[in-house]
Amino acid sequence: MGKSGEISFFFRIFAAEFEIDMSTFIGNIAGRCDEKGRIFVPAVYRRILSENGSKRVVMRRDTDNACLVFYPEEVWNGKVEALRGALNEWDPEDQILLMQFMSDAEFMEMDGQGRILLSRRVLEMVGVEQEVLFVGMLDRFALWSPTQFESRKLEQKELAVRIRAKMMAGSAVADK
């Protein structure tokens, strides 16, 4: 079995074990940003958006990393409702949290060729020049500068330790 076949086989087992919908955003896909600030959303991601009936996406600068996160509209709406439920609309601290979180978001439409137009300001905020990297995040995807992503990635051993710890902690909770 070739490397991509092995990955596909293991992802199917992982997806079945953790009840992950096979139409999720996974992997990392290199792309380019043209001189006008347009990015071509990868065909596999466009297919997932189309199959889920998403006509537009919500783009937001990530709160912790120098990347942009794109949410299908229905996923975004769910995240906003969860945040809204956690906040007190009459608390001034919560109001500023909500305002600041929402002010960094923007509805984006893809053109007929699957491109999204990003402003130069937004691209500069996350260090994107021409080369971009799309990174799947299950129910959403991120757009990174490849150098920024490489600088944030964990070493393989550290990744394994952290994933194992999270999986074991989740398993311990499920066993109770």
N, C-alpha and C positions, 0 to 999 in steps of 0.2 A: 504494500500500500504506500503511495507517495505521501509526501509531507502534507499537502493540502487535504488529501483523503483522510489522513490520520487526524488532522485538526477537526475536520468536519465530523468524523466518527465520534471523537471525544466530546465535541460540542453538543452533539445530539444526546449523548449519555448525560452530560452535565445539564442540558436543558430539560430533559425528562426528569432527572432527579430533583431539580429545583423549580420545576413548573415554569420554565421560561418559554415564552411565545417565540416560535422560530422566526417571526418577523420582527426581530429586535435589531437595534443598531449595534453592531459588533465590529471588531477589527480596527485597523488604521489604514487610511487610504491617502496617498500623496496627491496633491493637486496644485493648481496655480491660481493666482489672482491676476487678472489682466490690468492694463494701465488705467482703466476706468473704475477699478475697485470691484469688479464682478468676480464672483467665485462660482465655479460649476459644482453643484451638489452632486456627489457620486451617484451613478445610475442605481446602484443597489439601495441607497438611502432614499432616492426619489421614488423607487418602487414601493418601499415600505410606507412612505408617506401617502402615496396614492392608494395603496391597498387599505390603509386605515382611514381613508376619506379626508385626510388633512389637505386643506386648500392653501393654508399658510402656516408659517412657523413663527415662534416668538424667539427673538435673539436677546440674550442678556450676557453682559460681562460676568464671568465667574467671580464669586465673592472672594475666593482664596487664591486663584491661579490666573496667570496672564493668558487667558483664552476666552473665546466666546462660546456660549452654550446655546444650542438651537433645540427648542422644544416643539413637538407637534402641538397645535393649539389646545387639543383636549388634555394633553399631559400637563401643559402649562396651567390650564384652568384648575386642574386637580391640585397642583402644587400651591397655587394662590389660595384656594379654599382652605387647604391645610394650614397655611400661614395665617390666614385671616382668623381661623378658629383658635389659633394659639395666641393671638394678640387681643388686647383690650382697646377697642376703638376710642375710649375716653382717656386713655393713659398717654400723656404727651411723649413719653419715651417710645411707646409702641407706635405712635403715629409717625414719628420720624423714621423709625425702622421701616415701616411700610412704605412711606414716601420715597425713601432712598432706594429701597429694593425695587420698587416699581419704576422709578425714574431711570434706572439702568436698562429697562426692557423696551423692546420695540417690535411691533408686528412687521414681518417681512414676507413678501410675495416672491415666488419664483416666476421668472418669465417662461415663455414657451420652450426655451432651450435648457431649462433647469438651472438657470443662473440666479444668484441673489446679489443685488448691488449693495455694497457696504461703503460707508463714507471713509474718507482718508483718515479722519480723526479716530474712528473706531479701529481701523486697521493699525494705526500707530499705537493705540493704547495697548494692544496685545503683541506688538513687535512684528507684525506681518508685513512683508515687502512683496515678494512674488510667490515664493514657495509656501504652501500651506499643507497642513496635515489634519485630516478629518479623523476623529477618534470616537468610536462607538461607545455609548454609555447606557446600553440596554433600551431605555425608553426615550433617550435623547442622544444628541451627538455634539461633540465639541470641535472647534476649529482652533488650531494652534499654529504658531510659527514652529517649524520642525526643530529649530535650535532650542526654543523655549521648552518644548516637550521633552527633548533629550536631557536638558538640564534638570528637569523635575522628576524624571523617571527614577524609580528605585533600582538598586542593583538586584540581580536575580535572587540572590540569597535572602536579602532583606524582604523582597516581595514575597517569597515563599514563607518566611517566618510570620509576616503580618497576615497573609491570607489564612495560613494554618490557624493562627490565634483567633481570627474572626470566625472561622468555620467551627472551631472547637467551642468557642463561647456561644455561638448560635445553637450548636448541638446540645450543649449543657442546658440551655434554656428550654429547648424543645423536649428534653428528657424529663423535665420536672413535671 
